[in-house]
Amino acid sequence: MKAPARYYDFEKDISGCGIFGVIHRKRGLISGDMPISAMACMHDRGNGLGGGFAAYGIYPDFADKYCLHIMCDDKNAVEGSERMIREFLDLHEYEPIPTRKTLAITNPPIVNRYFVSVPERPVGEFAELPEEDYMVAVVMKINTHVPGAFVFSSGKNMGAFKGVGFPEDIADFFRLDEYKAYIWTGHNRFPTNTPGWWGGAHPFTILNWSIVHNGEISSYGINRRYLCEHDYLCTLMTDTEVVAYELDLLIRKHGLSWDMAAKVFAPPFWDEIERMPERERELYTALRATYGPAMLNGPFAILVADNNRLMGLNDRIKLRPLLVAEKDDMVFMSSEESAVRDVCPDLDRVWMPKAGEPVIVDIEE
């Protein structure tokens, strides 16, 4: 599943997009009906050219296995991706992703899922890599070497479901009302700088990371070049893709905390840094000097998740809306309060995070 050949030849739309996320701090399972309803409430923030969801805790029977969700244009793409899976990975279980026919979704790709693990003694070009780097390399190889195939989810005990359509239509197609998860994120896409296509819909993922985004990453070019230097291959022709890979690089590979990664993404302006106390000034100066190419420019509100937390973050001057709310053990993040009130009318607390201020919610182990 590849981007359109002339991905730049389309009529640009005004930015919209809607995002929603919910996490249960004690891993309580939340029905897919909740994020579906919340995203349907924000229907008009999209235009039917992209919608999707990420869900955590949905594969408890294979929780220690990586689950590859792969979309393919045709039978040849299926066969090519499966050959590569058998060459590099141990395959434990395979099945088509359950779907239902809907009037709104036409000409969908073939969607399958594979529960895999890295061989105990891998051979071949990636044999010397640590396990997670090995998985990233295999995903990148499938996405760049198998025509018509695209891995759109590759984590453990989680999955992304996305495509061309409104979120409620994508949810109906993938039967997400039948799933339960302790973290959900959802996205309603209104493509701005790229056309709508199945692989270019949100969420964007790598390993356990998932990202949904409202806005525009105008630093896409420099972010992409920076990632290429670290062996991440951007193939989706969509700006948000770089955020998923930067999360993996900064947090998993470089060991930064989530809060520190947020400071890299949306640091204060230089004139603010100059007025800070010495210790804080030195920290931000070092971060900007070290990770300047990883900084995200442009208007954005993002929701980031892995198996243990959910984070919301705005750009440095809050050009896109983001609201946070709490109810008992659940925390909601959304573009609109109406979406949260629709699924949970009685809230304990509601607030709007400041520009560039991350809201990070951890699972209570």
Buried (B, 14 or more C-beta within 10 A) or exposed (E): BBBBEEBEEEEEBEBBBBBBBBBBBEBEEBBBBBBBBBBBBBBEBBBBBBBBBBBBBBBEEBEEBBBBBBBBBEEEBBEBBBEBBEEBBBBEEEEEBEBEEBEEBEEBBBBBBBBBBBEEEBEEEBEEBEEBBBBBBBBBBBBEEBEBBBBBBBBBBBBBBBBBBBBBBBBBBBBBBEBBBBBBBBBBBBBBBBBBBBBBBBBBBBBBBBBBBBBBBBBBEBBBEBBEEEEBBBBBBBBBBBBBBBBBBBBBEBEBEBEBBBBBBBBBEEEEBEEBEEEEBEBBBEBBEEBEBBBBBBBBBBBBBBBBBBBBBBBBEBBBBBBBBBBEEBBBBBBBBEBBBBBBEEBEEBEEBEBBBBBBBEBEE
